[in-house]
Amino acid sequence: MLKEKKSKNLLIVAILAIANICLIFYFVFSNKKPKDQLTTNIKEGEVLAAQYCQSCHKLPNPSLLSKQIWIEGAMPTMGPFFGINSFKGIAYHKIKDVDASYFPSEPTLDSLQWQKISDYYYNAAPEFLPNQDKDISKVKVLPFFEVEMPESKDFFVKISTTTFVKIDTTVNPHRVIVHDASAQKLLIFDKNLNLLKANNGLGLITDLDFNANQILACNIGETLEGNNQRKGNIRLLKINEKGEVSKGKILFDKLARPIKITHADFDNDGRLDLLASEFGNVIGGLSLMLNKGNDAYDQIVLKNVPGVSNTIPFDYNKDGLKDIWALFAQGNEGVFLFTNKGKGKFEEKQVLSFPPSYGSTWFDLVDFNKDGHPDIIYTCGDNADYTPILKPYHGVYIFLNDGKNNFSQKYFYPINGCYKAIARDFDKDGNIDIAAISFFPSSLQPEEAFNYLKNNGNYLFSPFKLPLNTPFEKGITMDVADLDGDGKLDIVLGNGYYSSDENNKHLEPLFIVLKNKNK
């Protein structure tokens, strides 16, 4: 009986093996084309790509992704935007939580054209992406910063989703504000990292905007995962000296995953206006809310596309009107400048453009060369998409301004999965240093979770890492300010640690603080 069963099993295995071999031969040889035909397809595919593949974003170079990722990740993701929902029996990734009219009901190019574009990207792409151009032996242990963590083990967890951290200098003594998205609690710690108060019922907070009279809280919605729901809101908060939060009224609701709220007086009427950044997914946008008094606002949609992740009000032309700088990280990724023309009118210009595989994550305006014009520090490294491979172009960039808002790259330091960078003179030597975090570090370089780049002058930076065994493996967010009032800039890091191993007992803190002990 056992022999008979074993024989049947062997027969089944043999049949399956033959079937798999046949399937492989089918895919290999059904796609095999005469050399001349393939060469023609590649050339025509390059022309078609230039025609169709930069209508929504910068034209991607085939070298940015591997052959496998182009065919299995990028092309299936882009297909539905051309009305192509499957190809050669393979179903493509169609987003389901948007109105059906968002995607073309019929293909906008035929299957032969799509095949030629696929042939171009597949054949021009490398088998594998090159490694980072970085000598990791030069990364030394962090100088003059001491790692501090909350003393209570209640804040050491198996899954840390810390979506917001801030060193609050609006009160004395200063304090640390932390949002634990997993528990949906807003935690207030004193400067020694002792808990003052844990506040519930505020939803998923991604940003708090402080001004003299109020705090604005940005609630992304019901989940952190990418979606097109309009369940986010922006509301007023107050936090007293004991760390107790009282909720005020909701100013704006039904927002598409808002992640940033910024205030400034954009029309010079003495009232603070608001910039709402709706990151969304395939829907979203950047809106200016002009304050008309008595909590009434007029909404001006500056750009009706998703992905806005950071905004900076800055009057670059010194005409007395606050202009708006914004990073968009979906579709047509890049930094945009909205020049304020007065009376609610803005003129848009894209000053930096990046391909979609860059995964833009953050930017800031910093005058690195001290010529009076804002330069740009930019990070890219969002790998939570359909192309989740290590990319040697992820990291920290510096772009210099020629004085006319034309920007050119001056510096790059590779960091896999780089999520944010803050540029300050941490050691007070007159040079601007950089603190950077990664949410998607390489498993071979866990130290990428935090890097400190010391500026030695002439754009020569020395890299440093956290001390060995520091429990901080993935950085979601970061803030910089003087926590203890000693005149030195400290750093607070929000942890994004998680493990899918049910047997893993390792715990990490929701956040750590790097106390600046420089003499």
Backbone torsions as a table, in degrees:
resi	resn	phi	psi	omega
1	MET	NA	-46.1	178.4
2	LEU	-63.7	-38.7	179.4
3	LYS	-65.0	-40.8	-179.0
4	GLU	-63.8	-42.6	179.6
5	LYS	-64.8	-39.2	179.4
6	LYS	-64.8	-39.6	179.4
7	SER	-64.0	-41.1	178.8
8	LYS	-64.3	-41.4	178.7
9	ASN	-62.3	-41.3	178.6
10	LEU	-63.9	-38.2	179.0
11	LEU	-64.3	-43.0	179.5
12	ILE	-63.1	-44.1	178.9
13	VAL	-60.4	-42.0	-179.8
14	ALA	-63.8	-43.4	179.6
15	ILE	-62.5	-44.4	179.5
16	LEU	-63.6	-39.2	179.0
17	ALA	-62.7	-44.6	179.0
18	ILE	-63.6	-40.4	-179.9
19	ALA	-62.9	-42.5	179.2
20	ASN	-63.7	-40.9	178.3
21	ILE	-62.4	-42.4	179.0
22	CYS	-62.9	-40.6	-179.6
23	LEU	-63.6	-43.2	178.4
24	ILE	-61.3	-45.7	179.4
25	PHE	-61.4	-36.6	-179.4
26	TYR	-62.2	-49.7	-177.7
27	PHE	-66.7	-38.1	-178.9
28	VAL	-67.2	-50.6	-171.9
29	PHE	-86.1	-21.9	176.1
30	SER	-71.5	-25.0	178.4
31	ASN	-94.9	-2.6	-179.2
32	LYS	-74.9	125.5	-178.1
33	LYS	-123.0	152.7	172.2
34	PRO	-55.2	147.2	-174.1
35	LYS	-56.5	-43.0	-178.9
36	ASP	-63.3	-41.6	-179.6
37	GLN	-65.0	-42.4	-180.0
38	LEU	-64.2	-41.7	178.5
39	THR	-60.8	-42.1	177.8
40	THR	-63.3	-44.8	179.4
41	ASN	-59.1	-41.8	-178.4
42	ILE	-64.8	-45.5	179.7
43	LYS	-63.3	-46.1	179.6
44	GLU	-68.4	-33.6	177.9
45	GLY	-64.2	-35.7	177.6
46	GLU	-64.5	-40.6	178.0
47	VAL	-66.1	-43.6	179.9
48	LEU	-64.7	-38.6	178.6
49	ALA	-61.3	-43.1	178.4
50	ALA	-63.8	-29.4	-178.8
51	GLN	-79.4	-40.9	-171.2
52	TYR	-106.3	-28.1	-168.2
53	CYS	-95.1	17.2	172.3
54	GLN	-134.5	20.7	175.7
55	SER	-75.7	-26.5	-178.7
56	CYS	-113.8	-17.8	-176.8
57	HIS	-157.7	174.4	178.4
58	LYS	-63.0	140.2	-179.3
59	LEU	-60.6	118.5	-179.2
60	PRO	-79.8	138.1	174.5
61	ASN	-80.8	138.7	179.8
62	PRO	-55.7	-26.9	-176.5
63	SER	-70.3	-9.3	-176.6
64	LEU	-76.0	-19.3	-179.1
65	LEU	-136.8	160.4	177.3
66	SER	-78.6	164.3	178.7
67	LYS	-54.0	-48.8	-176.3
68	GLN	-61.0	-43.7	-177.8
69	ILE	-68.5	-34.7	176.4
70	TRP	-59.9	-46.4	-173.8
71	ILE	-79.5	-37.3	-174.8
72	GLU	-94.9	-19.5	-176.6
73	GLY	-118.5	-59.4	-172.5
74	ALA	-69.9	-51.1	-176.7
75	MET	-63.6	-45.2	176.8
76	PRO	-63.0	-26.8	177.8
77	THR	-74.5	-38.9	-176.1
78	MET	-81.7	-26.0	-175.6
79	GLY	-48.7	-51.2	-178.2
80	PRO	-59.1	-25.6	178.3
81	PHE	-70.2	-13.8	174.3
82	PHE	-109.8	13.6	-179.3
83	GLY	76.9	14.7	179.5
84	ILE	-104.1	108.9	-174.7
85	ASN	-101.9	-9.6	174.9
86	SER	-158.9	158.3	179.8
87	PHE	-152.9	125.2	-179.0
88	LYS	53.8	40.6	176.0
89	GLY	82.2	1.3	-179.6
90	ILE	-102.7	122.0	178.9
91	ALA	-73.7	138.3	-179.2
92	TYR	-94.4	169.4	-175.1
93	HIS	-85.3	95.8	178.7
94	LYS	-100.4	129.1	179.4
95	ILE	-73.5	130.2	-169.6
96	LYS	-102.4	-16.5	-174.4
97	ASP	-97.0	32.9	172.0
98	VAL	-126.7	161.8	178.1
99	ASP	-60.1	141.8	-176.9
100	ALA	-57.5	-27.1	-178.4
101	SER	-72.5	-8.8	-179.9
102	TYR	-64.5	-36.0	179.7
103	PHE	-102.3	150.1	177.5
104	PRO	-58.7	137.5	178.9
105	SER	-76.2	-23.4	177.7
106	GLU	-127.5	150.0	179.0
107	PRO	-58.1	137.9	178.0
108	THR	-92.7	-4.2	169.6
109	LEU	-147.9	152.9	-172.6
110	ASP	-82.7	172.3	-174.7
111	SER	-64.0	-32.4	178.9
112	LEU	-68.0	-41.1	177.3
113	GLN	-63.1	-41.9	178.9
114	TRP	-63.9	-38.8	178.1
115	GLN	-63.5	-39.9	-179.6
116	LYS	-66.6	-40.1	176.6
117	ILE	-63.6	-42.2	178.0
118	SER	-62.4	-43.1	178.6
119	ASP	-60.6	-41.3	-179.5
120	TYR	-62.0	-52.6	-176.9
121	TYR	-67.1	-40.2	-178.2
122	TYR	-65.2	-46.1	-174.7
123	ASN	-78.3	-26.1	179.5
124	ALA	-88.3	-13.6	-178.0
125	ALA	-82.0	154.8	175.7
126	PRO	-77.6	159.5	174.0
127	GLU	-63.5	-43.0	179.4
128	PHE	-139.1	150.2	175.9
129	LEU	-75.3	149.1	178.3
130	PRO	-67.6	162.3	176.5
131	ASN	-74.1	164.8	175.0
132	GLN	-58.7	146.3	173.0
133	ASP	-89.7	78.2	-174.1
134	LYS	-151.9	135.0	176.5
135	ASP	-96.8	99.3	-174.8
136	ILE	-69.7	-15.3	178.0
137	SER	-68.3	-17.4	-179.8
138	LYS	-87.7	-4.3	179.8
139	VAL	-82.9	110.9	-176.1
140	LYS	-100.4	171.3	-179.8
141	VAL	-73.9	140.7	-174.6
142	LEU	-52.4	127.2	177.7
143	PRO	-90.2	153.7	169.3
144	PHE	50.2	10.0	170.3
145	PHE	-110.3	135.8	175.2
146	GLU	-109.4	133.1	-179.1
147	VAL	-79.8	126.4	174.9
148	GLU	-125.1	145.7	-178.2
149	MET	-135.2	158.0	175.2
150	PRO	-60.0	138.2	-176.6
151	GLU	-71.2	-36.9	-177.5
152	SER	-69.2	133.5	178.5
153	LYS	-73.3	-7.3	177.1
154	ASP	-62.7	-20.6	-176.0
155	PHE	-105.2	16.9	170.9
156	PHE	-107.9	121.7	-169.5
157	VAL	-135.6	166.0	177.4
158	LYS	-83.2	-31.3	176.6
159	ILE	-125.7	113.1	-179.8
160	SER	-110.3	119.5	177.3
161	THR	-125.9	78.8	-176.2
162	THR	-94.0	100.4	-171.7
163	THR	-88.7	-10.9	-179.7
164	PHE	-152.6	134.6	170.7
165	VAL	-137.1	147.7	177.7
166	LYS	-155.1	136.5	167.3
167	ILE	-88.5	109.4	-173.8
168	ASP	-87.7	108.7	-179.7
169	THR	-102.4	11.2	179.1
170	THR	-81.2	-9.4	178.4
171	VAL	-126.7	160.2	174.7
172	ASN	-125.4	131.2	-5.5
173	PRO	-67.2	162.0	-179.8
174	HIS	-67.4	164.1	-177.4
175	ARG	-147.1	171.5	179.8
176	VAL	-115.5	131.5	177.5
177	ILE	-111.5	129.6	-175.2
178	VAL	-133.7	132.8	173.4
179	HIS	-107.9	119.3	176.7
180	ASP	-93.7	101.2	-175.1
181	ALA	-70.3	-30.0	179.9
182	SER	-64.1	-42.6	179.1
183	ALA	-93.9	-7.4	-176.1
184	GLN	52.8	55.1	178.7
185	LYS	-127.8	138.3	173.1
186	LEU	-99.0	113.1	-172.8
187	LEU	-103.2	132.3	179.1
188	ILE	-114.7	121.0	-179.6
189	PHE	-114.8	149.4	173.1
190	ASP	-78.5	-179.3	-174.5
191	LYS	-67.1	-16.4	176.8
192	ASN	-96.9	9.6	176.4
193	LEU	68.4	29.7	169.5
194	ASN	-92.2	137.2	-176.6
195	LEU	-68.1	129.0	172.3
196	LEU	-92.1	-44.8	-177.2
197	LYS	-162.9	139.6	171.3
198	ALA	-107.3	121.2	-175.5
199	ASN	-109.6	130.1	-179.1
200	ASN	-105.3	170.7	169.3
201	GLY	77.0	23.0	-178.3
202	LEU	-107.2	-0.9	180.0
203	GLY	79.7	-158.3	-177.5
204	LEU	-97.2	98.5	-175.9
205	ILE	-87.6	129.9	177.3
206	THR	-113.9	-13.0	179.6
207	ASP	-161.3	145.4	168.9
208	LEU	-125.2	129.9	179.7
209	ASP	-111.4	120.2	-176.6
210	PHE	-101.1	134.7	164.9
211	ASN	-138.5	-174.4	-169.7
212	ALA	-61.1	-32.2	-170.6
213	ASN	-113.2	-13.1	-173.4
214	GLN	-158.7	164.6	173.6
215	ILE	-120.1	132.7	176.0
216	LEU	-105.1	129.1	-179.9
217	ALA	-108.3	131.5	179.9
218	CYS	-103.3	115.6	-179.0
219	ASN	-108.2	118.4	-172.2
220	ILE	-70.8	-24.3	-177.0
221	GLY	133.5	-150.5	-174.0
222	GLU	-87.0	-18.4	-177.8
223	THR	-149.3	154.0	176.6
224	LEU	-82.9	-17.1	-177.1
225	GLU	-67.6	150.4	-178.8
226	GLY	-59.7	129.4	177.9
227	ASN	-160.3	174.7	-179.7
228	ASN	-116.4	23.8	177.0
229	GLN	-72.8	151.3	175.1
230	ARG	-110.6	72.3	-176.9
231	LYS	-123.3	12.2	177.5
232	GLY	-87.6	164.2	178.1
233	ASN	-153.4	167.6	174.4
234	ILE	-128.5	125.3	-176.0
235	ARG	-135.3	164.8	177.4
236	LEU	-84.9	145.0	175.8
237	LEU	-135.9	158.7	166.8
238	LYS	-132.0	141.2	176.0
239	ILE	-125.8	117.9	-177.5
240	ASN	-84.1	-177.7	-175.4
241	GLU	-67.0	-18.5	177.1
242	LYS	-88.3	-2.4	-178.7
243	GLY	86.8	8.5	-179.4
244	GLU	-82.4	133.1	-177.3
245	VAL	-101.3	132.9	170.9
246	SER	-117.6	131.5	-176.6
247	LYS	-83.8	133.7	173.2
248	GLY	-99.4	-164.7	-176.2
249	LYS	-75.2	154.0	173.2
250	ILE	-80.5	121.8	180.0
251	LEU	-82.9	-41.1	-178.6
252	PHE	-139.2	136.4	176.1
253	ASP	-133.4	-175.4	-177.4
254	LYS	55.4	42.0	179.5
255	LEU	-96.7	150.4	-177.4
256	ALA	-89.3	90.6	177.0
257	ARG	48.6	60.8	177.3
258	PRO	-68.2	137.4	-179.4
259	ILE	-125.6	-5.6	-176.5
260	LYS	-150.6	136.8	173.8
261	ILE	-131.4	132.0	-175.3
262	THR	-132.7	142.9	179.7
263	HIS	-118.0	149.9	172.9
264	ALA	-173.7	162.9	175.5
265	ASP	-95.4	100.0	-174.0
266	PHE	-87.7	-17.5	-179.1
267	ASP	-117.2	12.1	174.5
268	ASN	54.0	40.8	177.0
269	ASP	-104.8	7.9	178.9
270	GLY	85.4	-2.0	178.8
271	ARG	-110.8	144.7	-179.0
272	LEU	-80.0	121.8	175.4
273	ASP	-93.4	169.6	-174.1
274	LEU	-129.1	144.2	172.6
275	LEU	-110.1	119.0	180.0
276	ALA	-105.2	122.4	-178.4
277	SER	-104.1	103.1	178.2
278	GLU	-94.8	100.9	-178.7
279	PHE	-65.9	-43.4	178.6
280	GLY	60.1	-144.4	174.6
281	ASN	-141.0	-77.5	169.6
282	VAL	-106.6	-8.5	169.6
283	ILE	-120.9	151.5	-177.9
284	GLY	161.7	-168.8	178.8
285	GLY	165.5	172.7	177.1
286	LEU	-113.4	124.0	-177.9
287	SER	-126.2	140.9	172.0
288	LEU	-100.6	125.7	178.0
289	MET	-104.7	103.8	-179.4
290	LEU	-80.1	123.7	-175.3
291	ASN	-77.2	119.2	179.6
292	LYS	-103.8	5.9	-179.8
293	GLY	92.8	155.6	179.0
294	ASN	55.4	39.4	178.6
295	ASP	59.5	28.1	174.6
296	ALA	-107.0	138.1	-175.7
297	TYR	-135.9	144.2	169.5
298	ASP	-100.7	126.4	-177.9
299	GLN	-91.0	130.3	172.8
300	ILE	-119.4	115.3	178.8
301	VAL	-80.6	112.0	-178.7
302	LEU	-81.2	-36.4	180.0
303	LYS	-155.5	119.5	-173.1
304	ASN	-96.9	57.4	176.9
305	VAL	-137.5	156.0	-176.9
306	PRO	-79.7	173.1	169.3
307	GLY	98.2	0.0	-178.5
308	VAL	-67.9	124.9	-171.6
309	SER	-121.9	-22.0	175.5
310	ASN	-152.6	142.4	178.6
311	THR	-133.3	145.0	-179.6
312	ILE	-135.5	117.3	171.7
313	PRO	-78.0	124.7	-179.4
314	PHE	-157.5	124.2	-179.8
315	ASP	-83.5	87.7	-173.6
316	TYR	-73.8	-30.1	-176.1
317	ASN	-97.9	4.4	173.1
318	LYS	55.5	41.2	176.8
319	ASP	-98.9	7.4	178.6
320	GLY	88.5	-0.9	179.5
321	LEU	-114.6	130.6	179.6
322	LYS	-68.9	123.9	173.7
323	ASP	-92.3	170.1	-175.4
324	ILE	-125.4	125.9	173.7
325	TRP	-109.4	134.3	-175.2
326	ALA	-144.3	142.7	173.6
327	LEU	-103.0	126.9	173.1
328	PHE	-108.5	131.7	-170.6
329	ALA	-120.1	15.9	174.6
330	GLN	-127.8	147.2	175.8
331	GLY	62.0	-114.4	179.9
332	ASN	-78.7	80.3	-175.0
333	GLU	-69.6	140.8	176.5
334	GLY	162.5	178.0	176.9
335	VAL	-99.8	130.0	-178.0
336	PHE	-118.1	142.2	176.5
337	LEU	-113.3	125.2	176.6
338	PHE	-110.4	103.9	-178.6
339	THR	-79.9	125.5	-177.0
340	ASN	-76.8	116.2	179.8
341	LYS	-99.6	2.0	-179.0
342	GLY	88.1	158.7	177.9
343	LYS	56.3	34.7	176.5
344	GLY	77.9	12.1	-179.6
345	LYS	-103.9	138.2	-179.9
346	PHE	-135.6	144.3	177.6
347	GLU	-107.8	122.7	-173.7
348	GLU	-93.4	138.2	173.9
349	LYS	-144.2	131.6	174.5
350	GLN	-88.2	118.1	-175.7
351	VAL	-97.5	-21.1	174.4
352	LEU	-141.1	141.8	-178.9
353	SER	-132.3	139.4	-178.2
354	PHE	-135.6	147.5	175.8
355	PRO	-67.0	157.0	-176.1
356	PRO	-63.1	-25.0	-179.5
357	SER	-72.6	-11.9	178.6
358	TYR	-65.1	-34.8	-178.8
359	GLY	62.4	61.5	-177.8
360	SER	-56.9	140.8	-176.7
361	THR	-129.0	-30.3	-174.5
362	TRP	-163.2	155.8	169.9
363	PHE	-153.6	161.1	174.3
364	ASP	-151.7	160.8	176.6
365	LEU	-100.7	122.0	-179.2
366	VAL	-143.5	131.3	178.7
367	ASP	-86.0	86.0	-175.9
368	PHE	-67.4	-40.8	-175.9
369	ASN	-96.1	4.6	172.2
370	LYS	56.7	42.5	177.6
371	ASP	-102.0	5.9	179.0
372	GLY	89.6	-1.0	179.6
373	HIS	-115.1	138.9	-176.4
374	PRO	-71.1	124.1	170.9
375	ASP	-92.7	173.3	-175.5
376	ILE	-122.2	128.7	165.7
377	ILE	-102.8	131.7	-170.2
378	TYR	-136.6	141.8	175.3
379	THR	-126.0	148.6	174.0
380	CYS	-140.5	147.9	-178.2
381	GLY	164.1	12.3	178.3
382	ASP	-69.5	111.6	-177.2
383	ASN	-111.5	17.3	179.4
384	ALA	-91.8	61.3	-178.6
385	ASP	-143.9	-155.2	-176.8
386	TYR	-90.8	8.3	178.4
387	THR	-128.2	56.3	-171.1
388	PRO	-82.1	65.4	174.5
389	ILE	-121.6	159.1	176.8
390	LEU	-66.4	133.6	-175.4
391	LYS	-122.8	123.5	-174.4
392	PRO	-68.1	-12.4	-179.9
393	TYR	-95.3	0.5	173.3
394	HIS	-74.4	139.5	179.0
395	GLY	155.5	-151.3	-177.0
396	VAL	-109.9	131.5	179.5
397	TYR	-122.7	148.3	168.2
398	ILE	-119.2	126.4	176.3
399	PHE	-116.6	126.8	-178.3
400	LEU	-92.9	143.4	-178.8
401	ASN	-93.7	128.9	180.0
402	ASP	-81.9	5.0	-178.4
403	GLY	98.1	-12.2	178.5
404	LYS	-119.8	21.4	-178.9
405	ASN	61.9	31.1	165.8
406	ASN	-102.0	127.9	-171.0
407	PHE	-116.1	139.7	177.6
408	SER	-131.1	144.3	-177.7
409	GLN	-69.7	130.8	178.2
410	LYS	-113.7	-28.5	-174.0
411	TYR	-150.5	146.7	173.8
412	PHE	-146.5	134.3	172.5
413	TYR	-128.0	120.2	-175.5
414	PRO	-73.6	128.6	173.3
415	ILE	-140.3	115.1	177.8
416	ASN	-59.0	131.6	175.0
417	GLY	65.7	28.9	-176.2
418	CYS	-60.8	133.3	-172.3
419	TYR	-115.1	-27.9	-178.8
420	LYS	-165.6	150.1	174.7
421	ALA	-141.2	139.0	176.6
422	ILE	-122.9	126.5	-176.8
423	ALA	-105.0	118.5	177.9
424	ARG	-148.6	163.6	173.9
425	ASP	-89.4	86.2	-174.0
426	PHE	-72.8	-31.3	-176.7
427	ASP	-102.4	5.0	174.9
428	LYS	56.8	41.3	176.3
429	ASP	-103.1	6.1	179.5
430	GLY	92.4	-7.9	178.2
431	ASN	-105.8	145.2	-178.1
432	ILE	-86.3	117.7	179.2
433	ASP	-93.1	175.2	-176.7
434	ILE	-134.9	131.6	169.4
435	ALA	-109.5	130.6	-174.7
436	ALA	-137.0	146.8	177.8
437	ILE	-123.7	160.0	177.0
438	SER	-132.3	133.0	174.9
439	PHE	-95.1	-16.6	179.6
440	PHE	-128.8	60.2	179.6
441	PRO	-70.2	158.8	174.3
442	SER	-68.3	141.1	176.9
443	SER	-64.0	-21.3	177.9
444	LEU	-86.9	-11.1	178.8
445	GLN	-134.2	65.0	-178.4
446	PRO	-60.3	-20.5	179.3
447	GLU	-66.9	-11.4	177.6
448	GLU	-66.3	-14.1	179.2
449	ALA	-53.7	-35.6	173.1
450	PHE	-143.8	129.5	174.6
451	ASN	-128.1	137.0	172.0
452	TYR	-111.3	123.4	-178.7
453	LEU	-108.6	105.5	-179.9
454	LYS	-81.9	126.7	-178.4
455	ASN	-84.3	115.6	178.9
456	ASN	-94.8	4.5	-177.3
457	GLY	99.3	152.7	179.0
458	ASN	56.7	33.7	176.9
459	TYR	60.4	31.4	172.8
460	LEU	-104.5	115.5	-175.0
461	PHE	-116.2	139.4	174.8
462	SER	-102.9	127.0	-176.9
463	PRO	-87.9	142.4	177.3
464	PHE	-134.0	156.0	-177.4
465	LYS	-129.1	169.9	176.8
466	LEU	-68.7	154.5	175.7
467	PRO	-58.0	151.2	-179.5
468	LEU	-55.9	139.1	177.3
469	ASN	72.3	12.1	171.2
470	THR	-65.6	126.2	-175.8
471	PRO	-77.9	73.4	178.4
472	PHE	-150.5	102.4	-171.6
473	GLU	-109.4	-19.7	-179.6
474	LYS	-147.9	125.0	-178.3
475	GLY	-99.7	123.0	176.3
476	ILE	-94.6	-43.9	-173.8
477	THR	-148.9	170.6	-171.6
478	MET	-161.6	150.5	173.5
479	ASP	-144.1	156.6	-178.0
480	VAL	-133.1	130.0	172.9
481	ALA	-173.0	176.6	179.8
482	ASP	-89.1	100.8	-175.6
483	LEU	-73.7	-45.0	-171.9
484	ASP	-98.4	5.1	174.5
485	GLY	73.0	24.6	-179.9
486	ASP	-96.0	6.9	179.0
487	GLY	84.7	5.9	-179.4
488	LYS	-116.9	147.1	-177.3
489	LEU	-81.3	123.4	175.6
490	ASP	-101.9	167.6	-177.0
491	ILE	-129.6	133.6	171.9
492	VAL	-115.2	132.9	-175.7
493	LEU	-116.5	127.8	176.4
494	GLY	-90.4	126.0	-172.7
495	ASN	-86.6	141.1	175.5
496	GLY	-120.1	34.4	-175.1
497	TYR	-70.4	140.4	171.6
498	TYR	-156.4	157.9	176.4
499	SER	-140.5	134.3	178.0
500	SER	-89.0	-2.4	-179.7
501	ASP	-83.9	112.6	-177.7
502	GLU	-63.6	-24.5	-178.5
503	ASN	-89.5	-3.8	-179.2
504	ASN	-75.1	122.2	-178.7
505	LYS	-100.1	2.6	-175.8
506	HIS	-68.7	133.4	178.1
507	LEU	-119.2	148.3	176.5
508	GLU	-132.8	155.0	-179.3
509	PRO	-73.3	154.5	176.0
510	LEU	-61.8	-30.6	-178.0
511	PHE	-156.5	160.6	169.6
512	ILE	-132.3	156.7	177.3
513	VAL	-117.7	134.7	174.4
514	LEU	-103.8	103.0	-179.5
515	LYS	-80.6	127.0	-178.5
516	ASN	-79.4	113.3	-178.8
517	LYS	-110.1	18.6	-179.3
518	ASN	-61.1	137.2	-177.3
519	LYS	-88.5	NA	NA
